[in-house]
Amino acid sequence: MVLVLPLLLLMAAGLFQFTYLFLSAIRFEDACGQTAREWAAGTRSTDTLPGGIWGRLGSSQGAFVKGSLRIDPFENEAYSLAQAAKRKEVAVQTGPVGALLEKAKGILFDYSAGRWIVTIRFKSRPFFGLLFPEGIPFRTRLAVIRHPGGTP
């Protein structure tokens, strides 16, 4: 019993630490997703994304290093029928079909896209703190499309 009990306790502690790690990763992904949905709905601007993510972490904020939250944009562009035609994704047509496409352009094709890479460092004590003193980096990608009518 003296030999087995410390190993069992160590395994149980490791299990709790991994559970806490995965739960924190899920909460981080959820916070990023909820904030991206707010941006798509037009209730949040790009400048307020970090504050929205941090606020949505709620009680899990203690598991993360606040100063490590970083949002890097990549390939942000506006989608439009003209750009799609330049990339030959949509052929611009003349006649009644072209008129219909031109009418639908403002409704269907003028979407803006937000694409970001969000990173934050997870800190945990005692086990992961010994192995990773600066924390474990979490990273996710967000890709959201919204119509200009939803812009704040």
N, CA, C and O atoms as a GROMACS GRO file, in nm:
protein
  608
    1MET      N    1   0.082  -0.119   0.000
    1MET     CA    2   0.000   0.000   0.000
    1MET      C    3   0.086   0.126   0.000
    1MET      O    4   0.052   0.225  -0.064
    2VAL      N    5   0.198   0.122   0.072
    2VAL     CA    6   0.286   0.237   0.079
    2VAL      C    7   0.348   0.266  -0.058
    2VAL      O    8   0.373   0.382  -0.090
    3LEU      N    9   0.370   0.166  -0.138
    3LEU     CA   10   0.428   0.187  -0.271
    3LEU      C   11   0.324   0.227  -0.374
    3LEU      O   12   0.353   0.306  -0.464
    4VAL      N   13   0.203   0.175  -0.364
    4VAL     CA   14   0.100   0.197  -0.465
    4VAL      C   15   0.024   0.327  -0.442
    4VAL      O   16  -0.010   0.395  -0.540
    5LEU      N   17  -0.003   0.365  -0.319
    5LEU     CA   18  -0.083   0.483  -0.289
    5LEU      C   19  -0.023   0.613  -0.347
    5LEU      O   20  -0.098   0.691  -0.405
    6PRO      N   21   0.107   0.639  -0.334
    6PRO     CA   22   0.161   0.761  -0.396
    6PRO      C   23   0.145   0.764  -0.548
    6PRO      O   24   0.119   0.869  -0.606
    7LEU      N   25   0.160   0.649  -0.611
    7LEU     CA   26   0.140   0.643  -0.757
    7LEU      C   27  -0.006   0.670  -0.794
    7LEU      O   28  -0.032   0.740  -0.891
    8LEU      N   29  -0.098   0.615  -0.719
    8LEU     CA   30  -0.240   0.641  -0.744
    8LEU      C   31  -0.275   0.788  -0.724
    8LEU      O   32  -0.350   0.846  -0.803
    9LEU      N   33  -0.222   0.848  -0.620
    9LEU     CA   34  -0.246   0.991  -0.595
    9LEU      C   35  -0.186   1.078  -0.704
    9LEU      O   36  -0.246   1.176  -0.746
   10LEU      N   37  -0.069   1.041  -0.750
   10LEU     CA   38  -0.005   1.115  -0.860
   10LEU      C   39  -0.086   1.103  -0.988
   10LEU      O   40  -0.103   1.200  -1.061
   11MET      N   41  -0.136   0.984  -1.015
   11MET     CA   42  -0.220   0.965  -1.135
   11MET      C   43  -0.350   1.043  -1.122
   11MET      O   44  -0.396   1.102  -1.220
   12ALA      N   45  -0.411   1.044  -1.005
   12ALA     CA   46  -0.535   1.119  -0.984
   12ALA      C   47  -0.510   1.269  -1.001
   12ALA      O   48  -0.591   1.339  -1.063
   13ALA      N   49  -0.400   1.318  -0.946
   13ALA     CA   50  -0.367   1.460  -0.961
   13ALA      C   51  -0.343   1.495  -1.108
   13ALA      O   52  -0.386   1.601  -1.154
   14GLY      N   53  -0.276   1.408  -1.181
   14GLY     CA   54  -0.254   1.430  -1.324
   14GLY      C   55  -0.384   1.430  -1.402
   14GLY      O   56  -0.402   1.510  -1.494
   15LEU      N   57  -0.474   1.341  -1.364
   15LEU     CA   58  -0.604   1.337  -1.429
   15LEU      C   59  -0.680   1.467  -1.407
   15LEU      O   60  -0.741   1.520  -1.500
   16PHE      N   61  -0.678   1.518  -1.286
   16PHE     CA   62  -0.744   1.646  -1.256
   16PHE      C   63  -0.679   1.760  -1.334
   16PHE      O   64  -0.749   1.849  -1.383
   17GLN      N   65  -0.548   1.759  -1.345
   17GLN     CA   66  -0.478   1.866  -1.419
   17GLN      C   67  -0.514   1.862  -1.568
   17GLN      O   68  -0.538   1.966  -1.628
   18PHE      N   69  -0.517   1.742  -1.628
   18PHE     CA   70  -0.553   1.732  -1.769
   18PHE      C   71  -0.699   1.770  -1.790
   18PHE      O   72  -0.732   1.832  -1.891
   19THR      N   73  -0.785   1.735  -1.699
   19THR     CA   74  -0.926   1.775  -1.709
   19THR      C   75  -0.938   1.927  -1.705
   19THR      O   76  -1.013   1.985  -1.784
   20TYR      N   77  -0.866   1.991  -1.616
   20TYR     CA   78  -0.867   2.136  -1.605
   20TYR      C   79  -0.811   2.200  -1.733
   20TYR      O   80  -0.862   2.302  -1.779
   21LEU      N   81  -0.708   2.141  -1.790
   21LEU     CA   82  -0.650   2.190  -1.915
   21LEU      C   83  -0.753   2.184  -2.028
   21LEU      O   84  -0.772   2.282  -2.099
   22PHE      N   85  -0.817   2.070  -2.044
   22PHE     CA   86  -0.913   2.055  -2.154
   22PHE      C   87  -1.038   2.139  -2.131
   22PHE      O   88  -1.094   2.193  -2.227
   23LEU      N   89  -1.084   2.151  -2.008
   23LEU     CA   90  -1.198   2.237  -1.978
   23LEU      C   91  -1.165   2.382  -2.010
   23LEU      O   92  -1.249   2.454  -2.064
   24SER      N   93  -1.046   2.426  -1.978
   24SER     CA   94  -1.003   2.563  -2.010
   24SER      C   95  -0.994   2.585  -2.161
   24SER      O   96  -1.031   2.691  -2.210
   25ALA      N   97  -0.946   2.485  -2.234
   25ALA     CA   98  -0.939   2.496  -2.380
   25ALA      C   99  -1.079   2.509  -2.440
   25ALA      O  100  -1.100   2.587  -2.533
   26ILE      N  101  -1.174   2.433  -2.388
   26ILE     CA  102  -1.311   2.442  -2.437
   26ILE      C  103  -1.371   2.578  -2.406
   26ILE      O  104  -1.440   2.636  -2.490
   27ARG      N  105  -1.347   2.629  -2.288
   27ARG     CA  106  -1.398   2.761  -2.250
   27ARG      C  107  -1.337   2.872  -2.337
   27ARG      O  108  -1.405   2.967  -2.375
   28PHE      N  109  -1.209   2.858  -2.369
   28PHE     CA  110  -1.143   2.955  -2.456
   28PHE      C  111  -1.206   2.952  -2.595
   28PHE      O  112  -1.236   3.058  -2.652
   29GLU      N  113  -1.226   2.833  -2.652
   29GLU     CA  114  -1.287   2.821  -2.784
   29GLU      C  115  -1.428   2.879  -2.783
   29GLU      O  116  -1.468   2.947  -2.878
   30ASP      N  117  -1.504   2.852  -2.677
   30ASP     CA  118  -1.639   2.904  -2.667
   30ASP      C  119  -1.640   3.056  -2.658
   30ASP      O  120  -1.722   3.121  -2.723
   31ALA      N  121  -1.550   3.112  -2.579
   31ALA     CA  122  -1.542   3.259  -2.566
   31ALA      C  123  -1.508   3.322  -2.700
   31ALA      O  124  -1.565   3.426  -2.736
   32CYS      N  125  -1.418   3.262  -2.774
   32CYS     CA  126  -1.382   3.314  -2.906
   32CYS      C  127  -1.500   3.305  -3.002
   32CYS      O  128  -1.528   3.399  -3.077
   33GLY      N  129  -1.569   3.192  -3.001
   33GLY     CA  130  -1.684   3.174  -3.090
   33GLY      C  131  -1.798   3.269  -3.060
   33GLY      O  132  -1.857   3.325  -3.152
   34GLN      N  133  -1.829   3.288  -2.933
   34GLN     CA  134  -1.937   3.379  -2.894
   34GLN      C  135  -1.903   3.523  -2.933
   34GLN      O  136  -1.990   3.597  -2.980
   35THR      N  137  -1.779   3.562  -2.914
   35THR     CA  138  -1.738   3.698  -2.949
   35THR      C  139  -1.740   3.717  -3.101
   35THR      O  140  -1.777   3.824  -3.149
   36ALA      N  141  -1.702   3.615  -3.175
   36ALA     CA  142  -1.708   3.622  -3.322
   36ALA      C  143  -1.852   3.634  -3.369
   36ALA      O  144  -1.879   3.705  -3.466
   37ARG      N  145  -1.944   3.566  -3.304
   37ARG     CA  146  -2.086   3.577  -3.340
   37ARG      C  147  -2.137   3.719  -3.313
   37ARG      O  148  -2.218   3.771  -3.390
   38GLU      N  149  -2.092   3.780  -3.205
   38GLU     CA  150  -2.130   3.918  -3.177
   38GLU      C  151  -2.078   4.011  -3.286
   38GLU      O  152  -2.148   4.103  -3.327
   39TRP      N  153  -1.956   3.987  -3.334
   39TRP     CA  154  -1.901   4.067  -3.443
   39TRP      C  155  -1.984   4.049  -3.569
   39TRP      O  156  -2.014   4.146  -3.639
   40ALA      N  157  -2.021   3.924  -3.599
   40ALA     CA  158  -2.101   3.896  -3.719
   40ALA      C  159  -2.238   3.961  -3.711
   40ALA      O  160  -2.294   4.003  -3.813
   41ALA      N  161  -2.294   3.970  -3.591
   41ALA     CA  162  -2.425   4.033  -3.573
   41ALA      C  163  -2.417   4.184  -3.576
   41ALA      O  164  -2.520   4.252  -3.584
   42GLY      N  165  -2.295   4.239  -3.567
   42GLY     CA  166  -2.278   4.384  -3.571
   42GLY      C  167  -2.286   4.448  -3.435
   42GLY      O  168  -2.292   4.571  -3.427
   43THR      N  169  -2.287   4.372  -3.327
   43THR     CA  170  -2.295   4.430  -3.193
   43THR      C  171  -2.158   4.452  -3.130
   43THR      O  172  -2.148   4.503  -3.019
   44ARG      N  173  -2.053   4.413  -3.199
   44ARG     CA  174  -1.917   4.429  -3.147
   44ARG      C  175  -1.826   4.471  -3.262
   44ARG      O  176  -1.837   4.419  -3.374
   45SER      N  177  -1.738   4.566  -3.234
   45SER     CA  178  -1.642   4.610  -3.336
   45SER      C  179  -1.513   4.528  -3.324
   45SER      O  180  -1.491   4.458  -3.226
   46THR      N  181  -1.430   4.539  -3.425
   46THR     CA  182  -1.304   4.465  -3.426
   46THR      C  183  -1.214   4.506  -3.310
   46THR      O  184  -1.141   4.424  -3.255
   47ASP      N  185  -1.220   4.634  -3.272
   47ASP     CA  186  -1.134   4.683  -3.164
   47ASP      C  187  -1.171   4.624  -3.028
   47ASP      O  188  -1.087   4.618  -2.938
   48THR      N  189  -1.295   4.582  -3.012
   48THR     CA  190  -1.339   4.532  -2.882
   48THR      C  191  -1.336   4.379  -2.872
   48THR      O  192  -1.384   4.323  -2.774
   49LEU      N  193  -1.281   4.312  -2.972
   49LEU     CA  194  -1.273   4.165  -2.968
   49LEU      C  195  -1.194   4.112  -2.848
   49LEU      O  196  -1.242   4.020  -2.781
   50PRO      N  197  -1.074   4.167  -2.818
   50PRO     CA  198  -1.001   4.112  -2.702
   50PRO      C  199  -1.077   4.125  -2.571
   50PRO      O  200  -1.079   4.031  -2.491
   51GLY      N  201  -1.140   4.239  -2.549
   51GLY     CA  202  -1.218   4.257  -2.427
   51GLY      C  203  -1.338   4.163  -2.421
   51GLY      O  204  -1.374   4.115  -2.314
   52GLY      N  205  -1.398   4.138  -2.536
   52GLY     CA  206  -1.511   4.045  -2.540
   52GLY      C  207  -1.471   3.903  -2.509
   52GLY      O  208  -1.540   3.832  -2.436
   53ILE      N  209  -1.358   3.862  -2.564
   53ILE     CA  210  -1.309   3.726  -2.537
   53ILE      C  211  -1.273   3.712  -2.390
   53ILE      O  212  -1.311   3.615  -2.324
   54TRP      N  213  -1.199   3.810  -2.338
   54TRP     CA  214  -1.158   3.803  -2.198
   54TRP      C  215  -1.279   3.803  -2.105
   54TRP      O  216  -1.282   3.728  -2.007
   55GLY      N  217  -1.377   3.886  -2.134
   55GLY     CA  218  -1.497   3.891  -2.052
   55GLY      C  219  -1.577   3.762  -2.055
   55GLY      O  220  -1.635   3.721  -1.955
   56ARG      N  221  -1.580   3.696  -2.172
   56ARG     CA  222  -1.654   3.572  -2.185
   56ARG      C  223  -1.585   3.453  -2.118
   56ARG      O  224  -1.648   3.349  -2.099
   57LEU      N  225  -1.459   3.467  -2.084
   57LEU     CA  226  -1.391   3.359  -2.013
   57LEU      C  227  -1.446   3.343  -1.871
   57LEU      O  228  -1.438   3.236  -1.812
   58GLY      N  229  -1.502   3.450  -1.818
   58GLY     CA  230  -1.569   3.445  -1.688
   58GLY      C  231  -1.481   3.393  -1.577
   58GLY      O  232  -1.372   3.445  -1.552
   59SER      N  233  -1.529   3.290  -1.509
   59SER     CA  234  -1.456   3.235  -1.394
   59SER      C  235  -1.327   3.165  -1.434
   59SER      O  236  -1.245   3.132  -1.348
   60SER      N  237  -1.308   3.140  -1.563
   60SER     CA  238  -1.185   3.074  -1.610
   60SER      C  239  -1.071   3.173  -1.632
   60SER      O  240  -0.962   3.132  -1.671
   61GLN      N  241  -1.093   3.302  -1.610
   61GLN     CA  242  -0.988   3.401  -1.634
   61GLN      C  243  -0.862   3.373  -1.554
   61GLN      O  244  -0.752   3.402  -1.599
   62GLY      N  245  -0.878   3.315  -1.435
   62GLY     CA  246  -0.763   3.285  -1.352
   62GLY      C  247  -0.672   3.179  -1.410
   62GLY      O  248  -0.557   3.166  -1.367
   63ALA      N  249  -0.720   3.104  -1.508
   63ALA     CA  250  -0.639   3.000  -1.570
   63ALA      C  251  -0.551   3.054  -1.682
   63ALA      O  252  -0.468   2.982  -1.737
   64PHE      N  253  -0.568   3.182  -1.718
   64PHE     CA  254  -0.498   3.239  -1.831
   64PHE      C  255  -0.416   3.361  -1.790
   64PHE      O  256  -0.446   3.427  -1.690
   65VAL      N  257  -0.315   3.390  -1.868
   65VAL     CA  258  -0.234   3.510  -1.849
   65VAL      C  259  -0.299   3.620  -1.932
   65VAL      O  260  -0.298   3.612  -2.055
   66LYS      N  261  -0.356   3.723  -1.868
   66LYS     CA  262  -0.434   3.825  -1.940
   66LYS      C  263  -0.350   3.898  -2.045
   66LYS      O  264  -0.398   3.920  -2.156
   67GLY      N  265  -0.230   3.934  -2.013
   67GLY     CA  266  -0.147   4.007  -2.108
   67GLY      C  267  -0.107   3.927  -2.230
   67GLY      O  268  -0.053   3.983  -2.326
   68SER      N  269  -0.134   3.798  -2.228
   68SER     CA  270  -0.093   3.714  -2.341
   68SER      C  271  -0.201   3.701  -2.448
   68SER      O  272  -0.175   3.644  -2.553
   69LEU      N  273  -0.322   3.753  -2.423
   69LEU     CA  274  -0.430   3.746  -2.521
   69LEU      C  275  -0.394   3.834  -2.640
   69LEU      O  276  -0.375   3.955  -2.626
   70ARG      N  277  -0.386   3.773  -2.757
   70ARG     CA  278  -0.347   3.846  -2.878
   70ARG      C  279  -0.437   3.804  -2.993
   70ARG      O  280  -0.466   3.686  -3.011
   71ILE      N  281  -0.480   3.901  -3.069
   71ILE     CA  282  -0.563   3.875  -3.186
   71ILE      C  283  -0.491   3.932  -3.307
   71ILE      O  284  -0.469   4.053  -3.316
   72ASP      N  285  -0.455   3.846  -3.399
   72ASP     CA  286  -0.385   3.887  -3.521
   72ASP      C  287  -0.476   3.865  -3.641
   72ASP      O  288  -0.518   3.752  -3.666
   73PRO      N  289  -0.506   3.970  -3.717
   73PRO     CA  290  -0.589   3.952  -3.836
   73PRO      C  291  -0.509   3.885  -3.948
   73PRO      O  292  -0.388   3.901  -3.958
   74PHE      N  293  -0.579   3.812  -4.031
   74PHE     CA  294  -0.516   3.760  -4.151
   74PHE      C  295  -0.619   3.755  -4.263
   74PHE      O  296  -0.732   3.711  -4.242
   75GLU      N  297  -0.579   3.801  -4.379
   75GLU     CA  298  -0.659   3.797  -4.501
   75GLU      C  299  -0.798   3.856  -4.488
   75GLU      O  300  -0.893   3.802  -4.544
   76ASN      N  301  -0.813   3.967  -4.414
   76ASN     CA  302  -0.944   4.031  -4.409
   76ASN      C  303  -0.972   4.097  -4.543
   76ASN      O  304  -0.890   4.172  -4.594
   77GLU      N  305  -1.087   4.068  -4.598
   77GLU     CA  306  -1.123   4.126  -4.727
   77GLU      C  307  -1.274   4.132  -4.736
   77GLU      O  308  -1.346   4.062  -4.665
   78ALA      N  309  -1.322   4.218  -4.825
   78ALA     CA  310  -1.465   4.227  -4.849
   78ALA      C  311  -1.499   4.142  -4.972
   78ALA      O  312  -1.428   4.147  -5.072
   79TYR      N  313  -1.604   4.068  -4.962
   79TYR     CA  314  -1.648   3.986  -5.074
   79TYR      C  315  -1.750   4.066  -5.154
   79TYR      O  316  -1.840   4.127  -5.096
   80SER      N  317  -1.736   4.065  -5.282
   80SER     CA  318  -1.835   4.130  -5.366
   80SER      C  319  -1.842   4.054  -5.498
   80SER      O  320  -1.755   3.973  -5.531
   81LEU      N  321  -1.947   4.081  -5.572
   81LEU     CA  322  -1.965   4.014  -5.700
   81LEU      C  323  -1.852   4.049  -5.795
   81LEU      O  324  -1.805   3.964  -5.871
   82ALA      N  325  -1.807   4.175  -5.792
   82ALA     CA  326  -1.699   4.217  -5.881
   82ALA      C  327  -1.569   4.142  -5.849
   82ALA      O  328  -1.499   4.098  -5.940
   83GLN      N  329  -1.538   4.127  -5.720
   83GLN     CA  330  -1.417   4.053  -5.683
   83GLN      C  331  -1.429   3.906  -5.719
   83GLN      O  332  -1.332   3.844  -5.763
   84ALA      N  333  -1.548   3.851  -5.701
   84ALA     CA  334  -1.569   3.711  -5.738
   84ALA      C  335  -1.553   3.693  -5.889
   84ALA      O  336  -1.499   3.593  -5.935
   85ALA      N  337  -1.601   3.791  -5.966
   85ALA     CA  338  -1.587   3.783  -6.110
   85ALA      C  339  -1.440   3.793  -6.151
   85ALA      O  340  -1.397   3.724  -6.244
   86LYS      N  341  -1.362   3.879  -6.082
   86LYS     CA  342  -1.220   3.889  -6.111
   86LYS      C  343  -1.148   3.758  -6.083
   86LYS      O  344  -1.057   3.719  -6.156
   87ARG      N  345  -1.191   3.690  -5.978
   87ARG     CA  346  -1.130   3.561  -5.945
   87ARG      C  347  -1.193   3.448  -6.026
   87ARG      O  348  -1.156   3.332  -6.011
   88LYS      N  349  -1.289   3.484  -6.113
   88LYS     CA  350  -1.360   3.390  -6.200
   88LYS      C  351  -1.437   3.286  -6.120
   88LYS      O  352  -1.456   3.172  -6.165
   89GLU      N  353  -1.483   3.326  -6.001
   89GLU     CA  354  -1.568   3.237  -5.923
   89GLU      C  355  -1.712   3.248  -5.970
   89GLU      O  356  -1.787   3.150  -5.970
   90VAL      N  357  -1.752   3.370  -6.011
   90VAL     CA  358  -1.886   3.393  -6.062
   90VAL      C  359  -1.873   3.465  -6.195
   90VAL      O  360  -1.812   3.571  -6.203
   91ALA      N  361  -1.931   3.407  -6.296
   91ALA     CA  362  -1.924   3.470  -6.428
   91ALA      C  363  -2.028   3.581  -6.436
   91ALA      O  364  -2.146   3.557  -6.409
   92VAL      N  365  -1.986   3.701  -6.473
   92VAL     CA  366  -2.078   3.813  -6.489
   92VAL      C  367  -2.145   3.797  -6.624
   92VAL      O  368  -2.079   3.781  -6.726
   93GLN      N  369  -2.278   3.802  -6.622
   93GLN     CA  370  -2.353   3.778  -6.744
   93GLN      C  371  -2.432   3.902  -6.781
   93GLN      O  372  -2.454   3.991  -6.699
   94THR      N  373  -2.472   3.907  -6.908
   94THR     CA  374  -2.553   4.019  -6.956
   94THR      C  375  -2.696   3.972  -6.974
   94THR      O  376  -2.726   3.853  -6.957
   95GLY      N  377  -2.783   4.064  -7.007
   95GLY     CA  378  -2.923   4.030  -7.029
   95GLY      C  379  -2.999   4.021  -6.898
   95GLY      O  380  -2.957   4.080  -6.799
   96PRO      N  381  -3.109   3.948  -6.898
   96PRO     CA  382  -3.192   3.940  -6.778
   96PRO      C  383  -3.120   3.875  -6.660
   96PRO      O  384  -3.141   3.913  -6.544
   97VAL      N  385  -3.036   3.778  -6.688
   97VAL     CA  386  -2.962   3.712  -6.581
   97VAL      C  387  -2.862   3.810  -6.519
   97VAL      O  388  -2.846   3.814  -6.398
   98GLY      N  389  -2.796   3.889  -6.604
   98GLY     CA  390  -2.702   3.989  -6.555
   98GLY      C  391  -2.772   4.094  -6.471
   98GLY      O  392  -2.718   4.138  -6.369
   99ALA      N  393  -2.892   4.136  -6.512
   99ALA     CA  394  -2.969   4.234  -6.435
   99ALA      C  395  -3.010   4.178  -6.300
   99ALA      O  396  -3.006   4.247  -6.198
  100LEU      N  397  -3.050   4.051  -6.300
  100LEU     CA  398  -3.088   3.987  -6.175
  100LEU      C  399  -2.968   3.976  -6.081
  100LEU      O  400  -2.980   4.000  -5.961
  101LEU      N  401  -2.853   3.939  -6.136
  101LEU     CA  402  -2.731   3.930  -6.055
  101LEU      C  403  -2.691   4.067  -6.000
  101LEU      O  404  -2.647   4.077  -5.886
  102GLU      N  405  -2.706   4.170  -6.080
  102GLU     CA  406  -2.672   4.305  -6.037
  102GLU      C  407  -2.765   4.348  -5.923
  102GLU      O  408  -2.721   4.415  -5.829
  103LYS      N  409  -2.894   4.311  -5.931
  103LYS     CA  410  -2.988   4.343  -5.825
  103LYS      C  411  -2.954   4.268  -5.697
  103LYS      O  412  -2.961   4.323  -5.587
  104ALA      N  413  -2.918   4.142  -5.712
  104ALA     CA  414  -2.888   4.057  -5.596
  104ALA      C  415  -2.753   4.090  -5.535
  104ALA      O  416  -2.722   4.048  -5.423
  105LYS      N  417  -2.672   4.164  -5.609
  105LYS     CA  418  -2.536   4.194  -5.563
  105LYS      C  419  -2.534   4.258  -5.425
  105LYS      O  420  -2.456   4.217  -5.339
  106GLY      N  421  -2.616   4.357  -5.403
  106GLY     CA  422  -2.616   4.426  -5.276
  106GLY      C  423  -2.670   4.343  -5.161
  106GLY      O  424  -2.642   4.371  -5.044
  107ILE      N  425  -2.747   4.241  -5.195
  107ILE     CA  426  -2.807   4.159  -5.090
  107ILE      C  427  -2.723   4.034  -5.062
  107ILE      O  428  -2.702   3.996  -4.947
  108LEU      N  429  -2.678   3.970  -5.167
  108LEU     CA  430  -2.615   3.839  -5.152
  108LEU      C  431  -2.462   3.839  -5.150
  108LEU      O  432  -2.402   3.752  -5.088
  109PHE      N  433  -2.401   3.932  -5.218
  109PHE     CA  434  -2.258   3.918  -5.241
  109PHE      C  435  -2.169   4.018  -5.168
  109PHE      O  436  -2.048   3.997  -5.164
  110ASP      N  437  -2.222   4.122  -5.112
  110ASP     CA  438  -2.138   4.224  -5.048
  110ASP      C  439  -2.117   4.196  -4.899
  110ASP      O  440  -2.157   4.275  -4.814
  111TYR      N  441  -2.057   4.086  -4.870
  111TYR     CA  442  -2.028   4.050  -4.732
  111TYR      C  443  -1.884   4.086  -4.699
  111TYR      O  444  -1.796   4.082  -4.785
  112SER      N  445  -1.861   4.120  -4.573
  112SER     CA  446  -1.724   4.141  -4.530
  112SER      C  447  -1.684   4.020  -4.446
  112SER      O  448  -1.768   3.958  -4.380
  113ALA      N  449  -1.558   3.989  -4.450
  113ALA     CA  450  -1.509   3.872  -4.377
  113ALA      C  451  -1.411   3.917  -4.270
  113ALA      O  452  -1.327   4.004  -4.294
  114GLY      N  453  -1.422   3.858  -4.156
  114GLY     CA  454  -1.326   3.880  -4.049
  114GLY      C  455  -1.256   3.750  -4.021
  114GLY      O  456  -1.320   3.649  -3.993
  115ARG      N  457  -1.125   3.752  -4.029
  115ARG     CA  458  -1.047   3.631  -4.002
  115ARG      C  459  -0.935   3.668  -3.907
  115ARG      O  460  -0.857   3.759  -3.932
  116TRP      N  461  -0.930   3.596  -3.796
  116TRP     CA  462  -0.831   3.627  -3.695
  116TRP      C  463  -0.769   3.499  -3.640
  116TRP      O  464  -0.830   3.392  -3.642
  117ILE      N  465  -0.647   3.513  -3.591
  117ILE     CA  466  -0.583   3.407  -3.513
  117ILE      C  467  -0.575   3.460  -3.371
  117ILE      O  468  -0.515   3.564  -3.346
  118VAL      N  469  -0.635   3.387  -3.279
  118VAL     CA  470  -0.640   3.428  -3.138
  118VAL      C  471  -0.549   3.336  -3.058
  118VAL      O  472  -0.561   3.214  -3.066
  119THR      N  473  -0.459   3.396  -2.982
  119THR     CA  474  -0.369   3.317  -2.897
  119THR      C  475  -0.376   3.369  -2.753
  119THR      O  476  -0.397   3.488  -2.729
  120ILE      N  477  -0.359   3.277  -2.660
  120ILE     CA  478  -0.356   3.311  -2.518
  120ILE      C  479  -0.273   3.203  -2.448
  120ILE      O  480  -0.262   3.091  -2.498
  121ARG      N  481  -0.216   3.236  -2.335
  121ARG     CA  482  -0.136   3.139  -2.260
  121ARG      C  483  -0.215   3.088  -2.140
  121ARG      O  484  -0.270   3.165  -2.061
  122PHE      N  485  -0.217   2.956  -2.128
  122PHE     CA  486  -0.281   2.888  -2.015
  122PHE      C  487  -0.176   2.864  -1.909
  122PHE      O  488  -0.067   2.813  -1.937
  123LYS      N  489  -0.208   2.902  -1.786
  123LYS     CA  490  -0.114   2.876  -1.676
  123LYS      C  491  -0.183   2.786  -1.575
  123LYS      O  492  -0.300   2.806  -1.540
  124SER      N  493  -0.111   2.690  -1.528
  124SER     CA  494  -0.167   2.597  -1.432
  124SER      C  495  -0.062   2.557  -1.332
  124SER      O  496   0.056   2.543  -1.365
  125ARG      N  497  -0.106   2.537  -1.209
  125ARG     CA  498  -0.016   2.492  -1.105
  125ARG      C  499  -0.070   2.360  -1.053
  125ARG      O  500  -0.191   2.340  -1.063
  126PRO      N  501   0.004   2.274  -1.002
  126PRO     CA  502   0.148   2.276  -0.988
  126PRO      C  503   0.220   2.204  -1.102
  126PRO      O  504   0.334   2.240  -1.134
  127PHE      N  505   0.157   2.102  -1.163
  127PHE     CA  506   0.230   2.016  -1.256
  127PHE      C  507   0.269   2.085  -1.385
  127PHE      O  508   0.386   2.086  -1.422
  128PHE      N  509   0.172   2.144  -1.454
  128PHE     CA  510   0.204   2.211  -1.580
  128PHE      C  511   0.290   2.334  -1.556
  128PHE      O  512   0.366   2.375  -1.643
  129GLY      N  513   0.278   2.393  -1.438
  129GLY     CA  514   0.361   2.508  -1.404
  129GLY      C  515   0.508   2.471  -1.397
  129GLY      O  516   0.594   2.553  -1.430
  130LEU      N  517   0.538   2.350  -1.354
  130LEU     CA  518   0.677   2.305  -1.350
  130LEU      C  519   0.729   2.274  -1.489
  130LEU      O  520   0.844   2.304  -1.521
  131LEU      N  521   0.646   2.212  -1.572
  131LEU     CA  522   0.688   2.174  -1.706
  131LEU      C  523   0.688   2.293  -1.803
  131LEU      O  524   0.774   2.302  -1.891
  132PHE      N  525   0.592   2.383  -1.787
  132PHE     CA  526   0.577   2.498  -1.877
  132PHE      C  527   0.569   2.625  -1.793
  132PHE      O  528   0.459   2.673  -1.767
  133PRO      N  529   0.682   2.680  -1.749
  133PRO     CA  530   0.678   2.797  -1.660
  133PRO      C  531   0.614   2.920  -1.724
  133PRO      O  532   0.560   3.004  -1.652
  134GLU      N  533   0.619   2.934  -1.855
  134GLU     CA  534   0.559   3.050  -1.921
  134GLU      C  535   0.416   3.024  -1.964
  134GLU      O  536   0.350   3.114  -2.018
  135GLY      N  537   0.366   2.905  -1.941
  135GLY     CA  538   0.229   2.870  -1.977
  135GLY      C  539   0.223   2.792  -2.106
  135GLY      O  540   0.320   2.785  -2.182
  136ILE      N  541   0.108   2.734  -2.131
  136ILE     CA  542   0.083   2.656  -2.252
  136ILE      C  543   0.005   2.744  -2.349
  136ILE      O  544  -0.103   2.791  -2.314
  137PRO      N  545   0.056   2.766  -2.470
  137PRO     CA  546  -0.017   2.853  -2.563
  137PRO      C  547  -0.138   2.781  -2.623
  137PRO      O  548  -0.128   2.668  -2.671
  138PHE      N  549  -0.251   2.849  -2.618
  138PHE     CA  550  -0.371   2.804  -2.688
  138PHE      C  551  -0.386   2.893  -2.810
  138PHE      O  552  -0.360   3.013  -2.803
  139ARG      N  553  -0.428   2.835  -2.922
  139ARG     CA  554  -0.446   2.912  -3.045
  139ARG      C  555  -0.570   2.862  -3.117
  139ARG      O  556  -0.596   2.742  -3.124
  140THR      N  557  -0.645   2.955  -3.170
  140THR     CA  558  -0.761   2.920  -3.251
  140THR      C  559  -0.774   3.019  -3.366
  140THR      O  560  -0.723   3.130  -3.360
  141ARG      N  561  -0.841   2.976  -3.469
  141ARG     CA  562  -0.868   3.063  -3.584
  141ARG      C  563  -1.016   3.094  -3.589
  141ARG      O  564  -1.100   3.006  -3.570
  142LEU      N  565  -1.047   3.218  -3.615
  142LEU     CA  566  -1.185   3.261  -3.631
  142LEU      C  567  -1.202   3.309  -3.774
  142LEU      O  568  -1.119   3.384  -3.826
  143ALA      N  569  -1.309   3.267  -3.838
  143ALA     CA  570  -1.343   3.313  -3.972
  143ALA      C  571  -1.492   3.342  -3.972
  143ALA      O  572  -1.574   3.251  -3.958
  144VAL      N  573  -1.528   3.469  -3.989
  144VAL     CA  574  -1.667   3.512  -3.978
  144VAL      C  575  -1.701   3.599  -4.098
  144VAL      O  576  -1.618   3.677  -4.144
  145ILE      N  577  -1.822   3.584  -4.146
  145ILE     CA  578  -1.870   3.666  -4.257
  145ILE      C  579  -1.994   3.741  -4.208
  145ILE      O  580  -2.080   3.683  -4.142
  146ARG      N  581  -2.002   3.870  -4.242
  146ARG     CA  582  -2.121   3.947  -4.207
  146ARG      C  583  -2.159   4.040  -4.321
  146ARG      O  584  -2.074   4.083  -4.400
  147HIS      N  585  -2.286   4.071  -4.327
  147HIS     CA  586  -2.338   4.162  -4.428
  147HIS      C  587  -2.314   4.304  -4.382
  147HIS      O  588  -2.322   4.332  -4.263
  148PRO      N  589  -2.286   4.396  -4.474
  148PRO     CA  590  -2.259   4.536  -4.434
  148PRO      C  591  -2.372   4.599  -4.356
  148PRO      O  592  -2.348   4.693  -4.279
  149GLY      N  593  -2.495   4.551  -4.372
  149GLY     CA  594  -2.607   4.606  -4.296
  149GLY      C  595  -2.593   4.579  -4.146
  149GLY      O  596  -2.656   4.647  -4.065
  150GLY      N  597  -2.511   4.482  -4.109
  150GLY     CA  598  -2.492   4.448  -3.968
  150GLY      C  599  -2.374   4.520  -3.906
  150GLY      O  600  -2.343   4.496  -3.789
  151THR      N  601  -2.308   4.608  -3.981
  151THR     CA  602  -2.190   4.677  -3.931
  151THR      C  603  -2.231   4.780  -3.827
  151THR      O  604  -2.326   4.856  -3.849
  152PRO      N  605  -2.162   4.785  -3.711
  152PRO     CA  606  -2.199   4.885  -3.609
  152PRO      C  607  -2.167   5.027  -3.652
  152PRO      O  608  -2.192   5.122  -3.578
   0.00000   0.00000   0.00000
